[in-house]
Amino acid sequence: MKNKTIRTLLAIALVMSFGLSAAACARQVGTGTGTSGETETTANAQIQVTQEMNNSEGGEHAITADGETAEYSNVSVTKTGDSSKNDEADFYGDNAAIFATNGATLTLSNMVITTNGTHANAVFSYGKGTTVNVSNSAIETTGNCSGGIMTTGGGTMNATDLTVHTTGNSSAAIRSDRGGGTVTVTGGTYSTDGTGSPAIYSTADITVNNATLTSTASEGVVVEGKNSVTLNNVTLKADHNVLNSKNSTNYNGVMIYQSMSGDADEGTASFTMKDGSFTNANGDVFFVNNTVATITLENVSISNKDANGVFLRAAAAGWGNEGSNGGKVNLYLTNQNIYGDIVVDKVSGLNMYMASGSIFEGALNADNAGEVYVQIEKGSTWTLTGDSYVTSLTCDASSIKLNGYKLYVNGKEYVEGTASEGEALVFKTESSSSSQPGGNGAPDGQQGGQPPEMPNGEKPSGDPPSGNPPDGNGGPGGDGNAPPAKPEDNAN
């Protein structure tokens, strides 16, 4: 009776906080399985828990699918215990509650999954050919470095209608790490409360459809290196109010960067958002540093509650080599309204393309520091709110409203009501780590370091970790008490 009471209380708490109700299990110490045959019902939905599977041993799993096809439903899974092998946990799945590897196909439905330990990710897909399908389930993690759904090494994760809540540091709700993979999320609610714990930390290709993403102490989304996040009709709420890395000086809603820790390939990062809404509570809406990035926005309602924050900041931070670690951004706006200044520092650059009736109200490159190209399609408009400086401009005679301010194009003052023809900047991805073999950390979320022997998520030789995997050398680690120093820290 006691166990049933605890499950019911946890389920109600999840419903009240995140909108999807589910029954949760008692947090029991010990390893083993059992059956309950009980149905936990809440106001909006029910999960019938017919089996309990628990594990409390550090480095082990409650459920493992190794090279097989397996299905579980209506199971309450509880995982306690810490991992003493930080990299193996974050890269290769050590200590995850549910772990799939070696080309397994694992299907989970109507699950209640709870973890309480450091480096105790809830559901983990590792390796090329491995697929995890998880639906109609509730996930809660409370330890540091413990993501909700985690994908590395080229694995695949398909998540539908989940309620995921994490409270630890460096614990993204939708999390990826070295070697990345493909993650598709449809519906559900994903929220985080920890420092360095964004709703999404991407070193993978992640697509989210029709879901709600909320972070209360970190960026809403972090993209690292040659990886992507695509949001379709998503509600994104970010309140980044705690810095988790000495490399970070700004608060922001979306951060795109390259940590040089070896966890993400160098190349163009991508953030795409169509429809839906994005509310930023603190700092800048977008921050890009030490990478080339493409940001594509279409018909998104964007609100920045911080009057001192800017819309986009492309600038150097603590990652990469000084002088070559700025942000190079291609910004595409389609039927998109944006409000707020855009800052481009001296080692950064911006190409901004406005189409299909887009509106920009703000000052651009007011310090005349970086290089900027602006292309405004007929029907779109830029209204200045401060003096601005661009390197090159393409627009028709009706595109720009000076609003009492001055615009300089390659040093020459622009005359309102005139057309202009210019050329875009060319950005190339260049290494900013040639003199820093170990990188210099990740933004608030993951921890940088020397890459392991086989980068890009390739699995070391031998069996997948289940107990005590070999030592690793870097990446998002941590000491089990403090989160690592990367954007999974500022992020995850």
Stockholm file with secondary structure:
# STOCKHOLM 1.0

chainA/1-492         MKNKTIRTLLAIALVMSFGLSAAACARQVGTGTGTSGETETTANAQIQVTQEMNNSEGGEHAITADGETAEYSNVSVTKTGDSSKNDEADFYGDNAAIFATNGATLTLSNMVITTNGTHANAVFSYGKGTTVNVSNSAIETTGNCSGGIMTTGGGTMNATDLTVHTTGNSSAAIRSDRGGGTVTVTGGTYSTDGTGSPAIYSTADITVNNATLTSTASEGVVVEGKNSVTLNNVTLKADHNVLNSKNSTNYNGVMIYQSMSGDADEGTASFTMKDGSFTNANGDVFFVNNTVATITLENVSISNKDANGVFLRAAAAGWGNEGSNGGKVNLYLTNQNIYGDIVVDKVSGLNMYMASGSIFEGALNADNAGEVYVQIEKGSTWTLTGDSYVTSLTCDASSIKLNGYKLYVNGKEYVEGTASEGEALVFKTESSSSSQPGGNGAPDGQQGGQPPEMPNGEKPSGDPPSGNPPDGNGGPGGDGNAPPAKPEDNAN
#=GR chainA/1-492 SS CHHHHHHHHHHHHHHHHHSCCCCCCCCCCSCEEECCCEEEECSSCEEEECEEEEECSTTCCSEEEESSEEEEESEEEEEECCCSCHHHHHHHCTTCSEEEETTCEEEEESCEEEEESTTCCSEEEESTTCEEEEESCEEEECSTTCCSEEEETTEEEEEEEEEEEECSTTCCSEEECTTCEEEEEEEEEEEECSTTCCSEEESSEEEEESCEEEESSSCSEEEESSCEEEEESCEEEECCCCCCCTTCCCCEEEEEECCCSSSSCSSCEEEEEESSEEEECSSEEEEEESEEEEEEEESCEEEECCTTCCSEEECCCSSSCTTSCCEEEEEEEESCEEESCEEECTTCEEEEEEESSCEEESCBSTTCCSEEEEEECTTCEEECSSCEEESEEEBCTTSEECTTCCEEETTEECCTTCCBCCCCCCCCCCCSCTTCTTCCCCSBTSCCCCCCSSCTTCCCSSSCCSSCCCCCCCSSCCCSSSCCSSBTBBCC
#=GC SS_cons         CHHHHHHHHHHHHHHHHHSCCCCCCCCCCSCEEECCCEEEECSSCEEEECEEEEECSTTCCSEEEESSEEEEESEEEEEECCCSCHHHHHHHCTTCSEEEETTCEEEEESCEEEEESTTCCSEEEESTTCEEEEESCEEEECSTTCCSEEEETTEEEEEEEEEEEECSTTCCSEEECTTCEEEEEEEEEEEECSTTCCSEEESSEEEEESCEEEESSSCSEEEESSCEEEEESCEEEECCCCCCCTTCCCCEEEEEECCCSSSSCSSCEEEEEESSEEEECSSEEEEEESEEEEEEEESCEEEECCTTCCSEEECCCSSSCTTSCCEEEEEEEESCEEESCEEECTTCEEEEEEESSCEEESCBSTTCCSEEEEEECTTCEEECSSCEEESEEEBCTTSEECTTCCEEETTEECCTTCCBCCCCCCCCCCCSCTTCTTCCCCSBTSCCCCCCSSCTTCCCSSSCCSSCCCCCCCSSCCCSSSCCSSBTBBCC
//
